[in-house]
Amino acid sequence: MSAHTELPQADVESTGSCCGGACHSDTAATEGAFTAVYEVKGMTCGHCEGAVAGEISELDGVTSVQASAATGQVTVASTAPLDEEAVRAAVDEAGYELV
């Protein structure tokens, strides 16, 4: 059984970014058989998005990650369901909190 969720992508403008949005990626998380959306507390800019996405993307099976500081949501596509504790540890490593 596989799950795939299509999420509408909002055109969000970053404000107050410490990096001017230079490390923000507009690549949507659409690759992979499984898509999960997580809420992350503490992201405020493109740099934050990149830190969270970078740590989560290192998990086995992750094919794409889209983090949004504006909504606090991180959309992750993967080849198999991810262990929530592994995602929590990756978010923690980036310096943020999985809600």
C-alpha positions in Angstrom: 0.0 0.0 0.0 1.3 3.4 -0.8 0.1 6.9 0.1 0.6 10.1 -1.8 -0.8 13.4 -0.9 -0.9 16.4 -3.2 -0.6 19.6 -1.3 -1.4 23.1 -2.7 1.8 25.1 -2.8 1.3 28.7 -1.6 3.5 31.5 -3.1 5.0 32.7 0.2 7.3 35.7 0.4 10.0 35.5 3.1 10.4 38.6 5.2 13.0 39.3 7.8 15.3 36.6 6.5 18.8 36.6 8.0 20.1 35.4 4.6 17.8 37.4 2.3 16.2 34.1 1.2 19.3 32.9 -0.6 19.1 29.4 0.8 15.3 29.1 0.3 14.4 26.4 -2.2 11.1 26.5 -4.2 11.4 22.8 -5.1 8.1 21.1 -4.0 8.2 17.8 -2.3 6.5 15.7 -4.9 8.9 12.7 -5.6 8.4 9.5 -3.7 5.6 7.1 -2.8 4.9 8.6 0.6 4.4 12.2 1.6 4.1 13.5 5.2 3.7 17.0 6.6 5.3 17.9 9.9 4.9 21.0 12.0 8.2 22.5 13.1 8.5 25.2 15.8 11.1 27.9 15.6 11.8 28.4 11.9 11.8 32.1 11.0 13.7 32.4 7.7 15.2 30.7 4.7 18.3 29.8 6.6 16.1 28.0 9.1 14.2 26.2 6.3 17.5 25.1 4.8 18.8 23.8 8.1 15.7 21.7 8.8 15.5 20.5 5.2 19.2 19.6 5.1 19.0 17.4 8.2 15.7 15.6 7.2 17.0 15.0 3.7 19.8 12.9 5.1 17.3 10.3 6.4 17.2 7.0 4.5 14.5 7.0 1.8 13.9 10.8 1.7 13.5 12.0 -1.9 12.6 15.6 -1.3 11.9 18.1 1.5 10.1 21.4 1.4 10.2 23.6 4.5 8.2 26.8 5.0 9.1 29.2 7.8 5.9 31.1 7.1 3.6 28.1 7.9 6.0 26.1 10.1 5.3 23.1 7.9 7.8 20.7 6.4 6.6 18.4 3.6 8.7 15.3 3.1 8.5 12.8 0.3 10.0 9.4 0.8 10.2 5.9 -0.7 8.8 4.4 2.6 7.1 5.8 5.7 9.5 7.6 7.9 10.0 6.8 11.6 8.7 9.9 13.5 11.5 9.6 16.1 14.1 9.8 13.3 12.4 12.9 11.9 12.3 14.3 15.4 16.0 13.7 15.9 16.8 15.3 12.6 14.8 18.4 13.4 16.4 18.5 16.9 19.8 18.3 15.3 19.0 21.3 13.1 18.1 23.2 16.3 14.3 23.2 16.1 11.4 21.4 17.6 9.0 18.9 16.0 5.5 19.7 17.2 
